[in-house]
């Protein structure tokens, strides 16, 4: 089964260089990095679950110079092959992240993007993006390529069913901030601990239901179980399911069996248990590709 539905592409997918403006530890497993400065004026906000490729400099000297070596189309097959030719130890880390919030004018005086990082493990067990986020400091440079939306507004914005593990929480929050105030529905979000529940604003008609997962449970399993307990959604519901790849796969199958049209379901496998992070969408056809979140 496909690991993601048809994506909504942005008008432009250029390399955009940004800087770290601020960092904030939100909870045991969450840290927020605020990006801006640099070429922020070239980033066009789309709302909903807008996501992007994030290129992080390797640790040590020469990190910023390595960012200059990123090919213009590193998110496409041929550009990605050029990216892979950058030597190990120099090649920037590439991962996928969601715009948690965009401000046209923030405390820095210019436009700002908040990006929430899930911290997987610690020390040597943490992924490279988690390690970078924990150590990030104002002034550090990164590069992004806008990738658009996984949530397709054309499938409906008035009645939604949003299901995610913790990695999809920023996307669900972004969607709730973008749908009209009259929207109705349900958002089911797993959290790895009670301290990792991060409240966000949503229309009054959308119930936000947080589920705290037991440490021994597989990510996504609690959200899927909760979904199976619900009555079949109305035919005009737009379902959005993201997280560990078994969650959207199983949840989509369940919803289709209940009669919801496949064209009403947006889904993305963000990561995979046992991997540092799942493969970027441009790499998913190649088994040996490096993963991304």
URSULZI-V915687 format. One record per helix or strand. SS is the DSSP state (H for helix, E for strand). FROM is the first residue (numbers start at 0). LEN is the number of residues. If there is no record, write none. Layout:
# URSULZI-V915687
ss=<SS SS>
from=<FROM FROM>
len=<LEN LEN>
This chain:
# URSULZI-V915687
ss=<E E E E H E H H E E E H H E H E H E H E H E H H E E E>
from=<3 7 15 29 39 50 62 76 92 100 111 122 127 140 152 158 165 183 193 204 220 237 244 261 264 277 290>
len=<1 1 12 7 3 6 5 8 6 3 7 3 8 9 3 6 13 8 3 8 8 7 13 3 7 2 2>
